[in-house]
Amino acid sequence: MYPSPALDGEAPVAESPAFVAACMSIVSDRAAALGWRLGKSILTHSDVWGLVWRIDFQARGHPKGSHYVNRVICWGSADGTVLGTATVFGQKPL
């Protein structure tokens, strides 16, 4: 299991540079390899999952102006430890 693709009663977090950098490292490798266009991201805290970072993306060939995006979800701790990631498709933009 993984955190909900949409915010689920989570509190926004101002920043956690080590965690976001660790997640971005994972996402940027995938994005480069698969031709993703990265979009908006948000960092939250969940009592169940810890820090949760979500970033929207569009895959190569995704029609511009579409009402849906895809999303990577990354969760872990403030020290930069990533406990897991998930990729979900067909989401409303953040």
Secondary structure, 3 states (H helix, E strand, C coil): CCCCCCCCCCEECCCCHHHHHHHHHHHHHHHHHHCCEEEEEEEEEECCCEEEEEEEEECCCCCCCCCCEEEEEEEECCCCCEEEEEEEEEECCC
